[in-house]
Amino acid sequence: MTITHDVAIGAIDLSHEEIKRYSRHLIMPEVGMRGQRKLKAASVLLIGTGGLGSPLAMYLAAAGVGRIGLVDYDIVDLSNLQRQVIHGTKDIGRSKLESAAETIHDINPHVQIDTYATPLTSENALEILAPYDVIVDGTDNFPTRYLVNDACVILGKPNIYGSIFRFEGQATVFDARTGPCYRCLFPEPPPPGLVPSCAEGGVLGILPGTIGAIQATETIKVILGIGDSLQGRLLLYDALNMTFDFVKLRKNPKCPVCSENPTLTELIDYEQFCGAPAHDHSAFTSEAEGTVPAITVKEVADRLASHDDFILLDVRDPHEWEIVDITSATHHIPKGQILEHLGELDTAHEIVVYCKTGGRSADVVKTLREHGYSRVTNMAGGINAWATKVDTSLPTY
């Protein structure tokens, strides 16, 4: 797997300042002057400037990749700073693209930065991806992963993949021209709501640094055409137990997008395909949310103040109760234990269910209604909405 350019590599000049800057590369025979010229001539598109995109952008810029494209439309939030190290406290409320570009330029002013302040969609993906040699997927949602994969297959681009959750990470290199693609590994997305996002499940702040650095390493190896890439191997990293394992990947001869006779030859509606929204900065949403009866946090507060007789049920995990809690809640039953504790809930009693943001509680409402609980509603927005609109002395998380 190699990257070629119309411009002869030998015609790429390195200034005296650049030679000094990249000197530790230049004295390595695997890189040298020719390799550094390849890096300068290369173009890489990063999908996302969050946890994975942060180390990717900084290390690729420091390494001397000549052109870096950034796709993001989010703003910097305080909760990002635990892991998204390209941004700082001063950047809260600022466009992630502006913040990331400023950091990159500070690291290496020789890098050309292209910014795309827009969601990546089926309508714009091919146009945005086309000018770049390598595409790096730093997203955290399934619709965008499938979109990036399919666009890379159609355009014949290598896709440097990474994903993170809690203490675990994955990385590999997909290139359908010579090996498997993402759909060969995951033909179908998981059922909506089965895999929570980092906003709902959490992530060790250091984890994206590890996986992002691995993605950056694979990107540079692909550009330089050196070493053995992760193509055909899925790296599985467990930070809690500090283990690295590998799973062998093979091209699926019946893959709908990269086989010899593909059934999918153009981009589709990936939100519909995955049954989930395609925006990285959203909290976890549930397929049930919006389809079950709901009540606002202000309505719940008014009913508590009036001493109405109903059960307020918190279905978050126990460690979340320590972060913040509504002391009036009469029941705490984690979502995963609801069916084991049905006997504690009276079917004739009115029940209001809540979680962090409303997704898990909507699933619980649906489950309870399927088991004969007709007087059960979802507290929209969860405890974060409560802390924002009812009791502002409480923290959000």
C-alpha positions, 0 to 999 in steps of 0.5 A: 500500500503506497501513496503516489503523487503527480508531482515528483517527490524530488521536486519538493523542497525542504528549507533549512528551517524544515531540515532542522525541524525534521532532523530526527526523521532525516537521520533515520534511513527508513525516512530520510530526505525522500521520506520527509518529502513524501510527508510534505507532499501528502494530504490527510483528511481527519474526520473529527477533531475530538478525542482521536482527532486531537493526537492525530492532528498534532502528531501528523502536523509535527511529523510534517504532513503537508496538508491536513483537512479537518471535518467538524462542526462542534464547539469546545465544551468543558467536558471535552477537555478531559481527553481532547488535548488539542483544545484548552480551557480558553477555547470553551465555546469556540469552534473546534476547527478554529481551536484545532487549526490554531494549535496545529499552526503553533506546532508547525506553521508549514502545514496547510490546513483545510477546514470543513465546518459541516456534518459529513453527509452522503451529499458532500462526503465524496467531494470532501474526501476526493482530494486527500491521499489518506482518510482517518476516521476519528468519529464515535458514531456508526452512521459516520463510520459506515459513510466514511467506509463506503466513500473510501471504497468508492474513491479507492482511499485507505481508511485509518480506523480507530474506536474507543470506549471506556478502557478499550480501543481498536485500530486497523487500516481498511483499504478495499483495493488490497484488503477488507473494508469496515463492512467486511468486519461489521456487515450490519450496525448493532441494534440502536441503543445497544452500544452507548456513546462515550457521553453515556458510557464514559472513556478513560481520558488517556485512551484516545491518545493511545489509539490516536497515536497508533492511527497517526503511526499507521497513517505515516507508514502508509504515506511512506510505504514502510513497515507492516501496516495493520491492514488485515489485522484488528488491534484490540487494546485493553488499557485496564489490563494493559494488553494488546491483541490482534484479530485477523481480518479477511475480505468478505467475498460477499461484501455489499460494497467492496466485493467483485459484485457489489450491491451498494455502489453509491452512498445511502441514508446512513442514519436510517441504515443504523437507526441512529443520529450521525453527530458525534457530540450528541448524548446517547439517544434511544430508539424508544425516545420520542415514541414513549410518553414523556414529561418535562423536568419542570412538570415533575418538580411541580408534582413533587412540590405538590406531593403528588403520589407517584414513583420517581425511578432512577435507572442510572448505574450506581456510580452515577448516583454519587455524581448527582442525585435527585434526593426525592427519588424513591427508587434506584434500579439500574436499567440492566436490572429492571426485569429482576426487580419488577416485583418492587414496582406496582403496576397500578402506581404512576411511575416517572423514569429518568436517567442522565439524558433521557435515552436509557429511561425511554428504553425502560419506559418501553420495557415496563409498558410491555410488561403491563405498566400503563402509567409510566412516563419518561422524564425528558432530558434526564437529570442533566435537564433537571440540573439545568432547568430546575435545580441549578445548584446541581452539576451536569455531567 
